[in-house]
Amino acid sequence: MATTAIRLLDNYVAGRWTPASGEEALDVTNPASGDVLARVPLSSAGDLDAAVRAARAALPQWRAVSAIGRAQKLFALREGLTERKEEMARSVTMEMGKTLPDARAEVARMIEMVEAACALPTTMQGRILEDVARNVDAETIRQPVGVCAAIVPFNFPAMVPFWFLPFAIGCGNTFVLKPSEQVPLTQQIAFEVLDSLELPPGVVNLVNGSREIVEGILDHPGIDAVSFVGSAPVARIVYERAAKAGKRVQALGGAKNHMVVMPDAVIDKTVDGILGSAFGAAGQRCMAGSVVVTVGEAHDLLLPPLREATEALRVGDGLDEASDVGPVVSETARERVREWIGRGEAEGASVVVDGRDTDPTHPGAAGGSFVGPTILDGVQAGMEVAQEEIFGPVLSIVHVDTLDEAIEVVNGSRFGNGTSIFTESGASVRRYRHEVEAGMIGVNIGVAAPVAFFPFSGWKDSFLGDLHAHGPDAVEFYTRKKTVTSRWFSSGQGSDAYFVER
């Protein structure tokens, strides 16, 4: 019986699909079944250099395109992505594992990024002040940084690359993307759309690979700015190494997000918010709520319905519309998450809902990397399970008596990505948002990730750099300011010296 050949993915360099020169390749697998979907090449330093050279060569021509002309290309990109949004959502589910509704929401956010970037002719405008001195005007203009690169994670194959790409090219830069080698397929579709736009060759480039390409991006003298999303330890390495090489850097790291539940919270709505935050995408989000802090009697009000709702979640293949929770990304991830559950139990936590042994007869579970939603109660704030990022469907519950103690628990984390509070008390919200040490706050919202026109503003070990992803920070990151002070002697208004007449 004939077997179907497994596709080996290409890079996209200088406006065309190009085979990688590296001899090694990795399997891209469906985490719900273990089936091999494709092979991703481990590109060489030469492949990266070719992409950077193409981006550098394209920069003058692309920068010369008017701001409106670049925005028109982004409008066309938005239309092309919209036409293929269902295809991309299914690709996200197949290679990463999240459920189709979750994947569709991710692709919608991806397209939202492009929509926000379409406004760049307005948002990248400079400033001008007439007569800073007699007959002297001053203005600040924005110009592109140069060649920009992004190193992106597995958990959002569609959206996270587009936290960067549309803003970078919209500001007049050229771009090199290294997708995660675990989930490279969705960006193949996105780059097919980009290829159809007839951009100058080299404006956008895609280089598949692993560690060698990451290190090459950090060190390559032809790259001016680097964006990274991944774990906290790697974010620090990326930040320090790229900055040492003189690059502009934004490095988004890990998280341990807390959800504080007050006694006056609307419990049914709170349960819904917690479920989506803790177990959506099988907990594989940097904005996942992984610790619930119950205040006072909120613990006894929340736990029974939360446990019941968690046990009712259906675990299965994300392509099955009936599934509520898909697999984690790999067998390695599954074993790591299982080990964390055992570690929490050994530390003294009570396993209220145990997802370590997902029923293998469940539809879609056989052969997949499944861990069911898990709740650990009786967790102490100092336990490792409450401090370290697990990146799986594991929810820890910490109980305290007062809002003061809850804020102390949240601020005791070395991470500061996001946090949420569930309450109907405006006074509690006002105090919480003022005192808590995190960059993104949700009020009765489980996942406090901002929309495209606000920055993704993590704090502490969750972010290294000065300018965050998307929103107005994207314009700041992808442009350099130039201030021009001017006088025209032929204006007939006199020629008083600038430094005398102020």
Sequence and secondary structure as in RCSB ss.txt:
>XXXX:A:sequence
MATTAIRLLDNYVAGRWTPASGEEALDVTNPASGDVLARVPLSSAGDLDAAVRAARAALPQWRAVSAIGRAQKLF
ALREGLTERKEEMARSVTMEMGKTLPDARAEVARMIEMVEAACALPTTMQGRILEDVARNVDAETIRQPVGVCAA
IVPFNFPAMVPFWFLPFAIGCGNTFVLKPSEQVPLTQQIAFEVLDSLELPPGVVNLVNGSREIVEGILDHPGIDA
VSFVGSAPVARIVYERAAKAGKRVQALGGAKNHMVVMPDAVIDKTVDGILGSAFGAAGQRCMAGSVVVTVGEAHD
LLLPPLREATEALRVGDGLDEASDVGPVVSETARERVREWIGRGEAEGASVVVDGRDTDPTHPGAAGGSFVGPTI
LDGVQAGMEVAQEEIFGPVLSIVHVDTLDEAIEVVNGSRFGNGTSIFTESGASVRRYRHEVEAGMIGVNIGVAAP
VAFFPFSGWKDSFLGDLHAHGPDAVEFYTRKKTVTSRWFSSGQGSDAYFVER
>XXXX:A:secstr
       B  EEETTEEE  S S EEEEE TTT  EEEEEE   HHHHHHHHHHHHHHHHHHHHS HHHHHHHHH
HHHHHHHHTHHHHHHHHHHHH   HHHHHHHHHHHHHHHHHHTTHHHHT  EEEEEEETTEEEEEEEEE SEEEE
E  SS TTTGGGGTHHHHHHTT EEEEE  TTS HHHHHHHHHHHTTT  TTSEEE   SHHHHHHHHH TT  E
EEEES HHHHHHHHHHHHHTT EEEEE    EEEEE TTS HHHHHHHHHHHHHGGGG  TT EEEEEEETTHHH
HHHHHHHHHHHT  B  TTSTT SB   S HHHHHHHHHHHHHHHHHT EEEE  SS  TTSTTTTTS     EE
EES  TTSHHHHS   SSEEEEEEESSHHHHHHHHHTSSEESEEEEE S HHHHHHHHHH   SEEEES S    
 TTS B  EETTEEESS BSTHHHHHHTEEEEEEEE  GGGSS    TTT  
